[in-house]
Amino acid sequence: MILLWHSNCSHKTTSSLYLGLEWELKGGSLVCPQFGTSKRAIPFPVLSRLDWSKSMILRRCLEAYLTQGSRIWRHLPASWRLRSVGLVYGRHLHSLVCRYSRRTQSHGTYFLRNRSEPELICRLLKRKALGASLDISVLACSKGAEVYSMMWAIRTARPDLRVSMRAVDISQEILDFAEEGVYSLKTFDCLKPFDRKSMTEEAKLAWNTCRDQPPQNMSIFQRMSEREMEAIFDRKGNRAEVKSCLKAGITWQLGDATSPQLIHTLGPQEIVVANRFLCHMERSVAESCLRNISGLVKPGGYIFVSGVDLDVRTRIAREKGWKPVTDLLGETHDGDVSLRDGWPLEWWGLEPLCEDRSDWEIRYASVFQIGEAPSSQCDTAPTQVLESSRQVR
Ligand SMILES: C[S@@+](CC[C@H](N)C(=O)[O-])C[C@H]1O[C@@H](n2cnc3c(N)ncnc32)[C@H](O)[C@@H]1O
């Protein structure tokens, strides 16, 4: 591309985005207007020595390649996509998308987003003695939907347990909203004004409830049945308020999951839920964050970690000897339709489970046991609790 500019455009102004800045080619020099035209002009001969010019060319080629690849993928019959050739092509596209996309964070979430996760927590809790205590942390809790969904499932299955649930997020604003436990039943279409300062309280509630709901602004309640809505909320007009019995036992805490200090604020946990936020980080950051999070889990405890690059998770799981929980493995992997539908063209998309792989259990498990519990902690659950656990399903 630089050669093209040399031959054809030396007299013209051509602009391009690189490093988040607008660069212009003016009379043989590359200029960043944001620095001032005269000061930072880079003379042409220097361009050929700069690595980034090559990466800019590569980026353009890659964009064109991915645009074509997306078209091909979208036109493939659904049955082909799941055949081995389709899977290989999908993995190839997804690895490129992951490698070159810029990751961004989001507060998007759903109540009962992946219902196999709370179901599995309840199954794991069957081993706990009557009236025992439970320390559980939900990291990156966003608007609280995951926290209240988990609490509802646990309280339904094991009303006897003394639950201490820590809900952590890096954003104080979203934590404040989550702690209120009040959501709007209005749809996003009603939210015409975007100036948040001039919004009424009702409009603010609707805006917060609907913000970042991907794809196409899906309702945060979309995955719930009427019976579940009834069980979790008190509905008053356009408001859905989480029942006070489900709010008890939750502590809302501002915290950064990448911080080594987190263990001092939370203390060791029996279950750590760290779902669907690591994929929003660059791989290297996600990897060190996951290592940090795993240090919060008590020996013999469990980590729930979905929505993360599978290679990153598998590498750490292998290296640290985590035991994949095979119960509900397939259901948990496939339980979040938006993640599965996003593959392979979105970086947060999740590849289909492929049992042909020799490493499939460790690769596709999203729940792991970390270390061994001291034998005295392996209690047996009373029969009535097993029955109430079944009712949750
Ligand atoms: C997509 S939401 C995930 C919500 C929920 N876990 C779920 O699965 O539905 C991602 C959340 O992660 C939070 N987050 C991002 N980086 C974080 C960090 N380093 N520590 C704690 N929370 C973080 C964001 O503020 C956002 O609310």
The ligand as a Gaussian input file, in Angstrom:
#p B3LYP/6-31G(d) Opt

LIG

0 1
 C      -20.565000      -9.470000      30.043000
 S      -20.665000      -9.007000      31.738000
 C      -20.801000     -10.615000      32.453000
 C      -21.952000     -10.690000      33.388000
 C      -22.212000     -12.044000      34.018000
 N      -21.032000     -12.634000      34.576000
 C      -22.855000     -12.995000      33.048000
 O      -22.270000     -14.032000      32.740000
 O      -23.967000     -12.734000      32.606000
 C      -18.982000      -8.570000      32.098000
 C      -18.797000      -7.819000      33.404000
 O      -17.433000      -7.963000      33.780000
 C      -17.046000      -6.820000      34.495000
 N      -15.573000      -6.800000      34.543000
 C      -14.724000      -6.576000      33.534000
 N      -13.458000      -6.655000      33.943000
 C      -13.487000      -6.957000      35.259000
 C      -12.493000      -7.164000      36.236000
 N      -11.205000      -7.077000      35.948000
 N      -12.883000      -7.458000      37.484000
 C      -14.197000      -7.539000      37.803000
 N      -15.187000      -7.352000      36.917000
 C      -14.847000      -7.061000      35.647000
 C      -17.684000      -5.711000      33.679000
 O      -17.795000      -4.520000      34.438000
 C      -19.032000      -6.329000      33.309000
 O      -20.028000      -5.935000      34.225000

